[in-house]
Amino acid sequence: MVYEITEQQRVCLLRKYYVVSRGRSLDRLGSVSFLLGLFFLFVRCPIVGIILEIYGCLGLFRGFWPSVSVFLCHIPVVGWIIQYLVSVR
């Protein structure tokens, strides 16, 4: 049995592939910057190394930050501070 794909299905599949592959490239960029930061720490350039590691962590865990913020808002003292800072803006 042969299945035929319509043009609309093809466009939908290409969009999905593009989003998934773009996300993977951003994960690779985060991994590379994190490892490069470790390298700079080992060769005794701590400022550059720490900056690259922070950028790498933000790139790797970008999808996890909303969960962390919701969790932090439910902790009594920390949640009150975060809500106060958000309401002051």
FENBEL-V350845 format. One record per residue. N is the residue number from 1. SS is DSSP state (A for helix, B for strand, O for the rest). PHI is phi in radians with two decimals (999 if undefined). OMEGA is omega as a letter, one per 40 degrees, with the letter a starting at -180 (* if undefined). Layout:
n | ss | phi | omega
N | SS | PHI | OMEGA
N | SS | PHI | OMEGA
//
This chain:
n | ss | phi | omega
1 | O | 999 | a
2 | O | -1.87 | i
3 | O | -1.76 | i
4 | O | -1.88 | a
5 | O | -1.79 | i
6 | O | -1.35 | a
7 | A | -1.12 | i
8 | A | -1.12 | i
9 | A | -1.15 | i
10 | A | -1.12 | i
11 | A | -1.12 | i
12 | A | -1.09 | i
13 | A | -1.14 | i
14 | A | -1.16 | i
15 | A | -1.10 | i
16 | A | -1.10 | i
17 | A | -1.10 | a
18 | A | -1.11 | a
19 | A | -1.12 | a
20 | A | -1.16 | a
21 | A | -1.22 | i
22 | A | -1.16 | i
23 | A | -1.09 | i
24 | A | -1.15 | i
25 | A | -1.20 | i
26 | A | -1.20 | i
27 | A | -1.13 | i
28 | A | -1.11 | i
29 | A | -1.09 | i
30 | A | -1.13 | i
31 | A | -1.13 | a
32 | A | -1.13 | a
33 | A | -1.17 | i
34 | A | -1.13 | i
35 | A | -1.17 | i
36 | A | -1.16 | i
37 | A | -1.10 | i
38 | A | -1.07 | i
39 | A | -1.04 | i
40 | A | -1.14 | i
41 | A | -1.15 | a
42 | A | -1.22 | i
43 | O | -1.64 | i
44 | O | 1.18 | i
45 | O | -2.13 | a
46 | A | -1.17 | a
47 | A | -1.15 | i
48 | A | -1.11 | a
49 | A | -1.09 | a
50 | A | -1.18 | i
51 | A | -1.09 | i
52 | A | -1.16 | i
53 | A | -1.17 | i
54 | A | -1.11 | i
55 | A | -1.08 | i
56 | A | -1.13 | i
57 | A | -1.12 | i
58 | A | -1.11 | i
59 | A | -1.22 | a
60 | A | -1.30 | a
61 | O | -1.88 | a
62 | O | -1.11 | i
63 | O | -1.42 | a
64 | O | -1.64 | a
65 | A | -1.09 | i
66 | A | -1.05 | i
67 | A | -1.15 | i
68 | A | -1.13 | a
69 | A | -1.15 | i
70 | A | -1.13 | i
71 | A | -1.08 | a
72 | A | -1.15 | i
73 | A | -1.21 | i
74 | O | -1.56 | i
75 | O | -1.40 | a
76 | A | -0.89 | a
77 | A | -1.28 | a
78 | A | -1.12 | i
79 | A | -1.09 | i
80 | A | -1.14 | i
81 | A | -1.15 | i
82 | A | -1.10 | i
83 | A | -1.14 | i
84 | A | -1.15 | i
85 | A | -1.14 | i
86 | A | -1.25 | a
87 | A | -1.29 | a
88 | A | -1.25 | i
89 | O | -1.13 | *
//
